Amino acid sequence: MLDAGADKEVKRKDGDTALLDAIFWNKVEIVKLLLDAGADKEAKDRLGNTALLRAIFWNKIEIVKLLLDAGADKEVKDKDGNTILHMAAARGYTEIIKLLVNAGVDVNAKGVLDITPFMAAFTEGEIESALLLISFGANINSKMEGGATISHFLIPC
């Protein structure tokens, strides 16, 4: 259909493109076809999420690989101002963390309130992710907005 001129960028009423739908349904081969045909990998859904944000949110490892290989924006942030590494870390997606760090995503990037991916993982109880981020060089003494460090979360209220 793409060879016959099908519009790969047509949007549904909710704003989703064929690429965004293919990611939701984990249709890896369709994602590959659309990317190879030049589909806009930076198109956003109604919530402002790009294809890469969506793939990470739903833990679609193979699709994350395809999007990174296709040059998707690794600096993209969600509507709250957190990076793709924050999203993966807070959800405990260790395989995606490895992919992102190996692709050059900043392990100490600051998100909302200057929280780092390590802090996001730790505060969500994703200890395996937190330890993985440390192994990749995460600064465990980084300060959040207001000066708090992760140590402040260890003190019982």
Buried (B, 14 or more C-beta within 10 A) or exposed (E): EBEEEEEBEEBEEEEBBBBBBBBBEBBBEBBBBBBEBEBBBEBBBEEEBBBBBBBBBBBBBEBBBBBBEBEBBBEBBBEEEBBBBBBBBBBBBBEBBBBBBEBEBBBBBBBBEBBBBBBBBBBBEBEEBBBBBBEBEBBBEBBBEEEBBBEEEEEEE
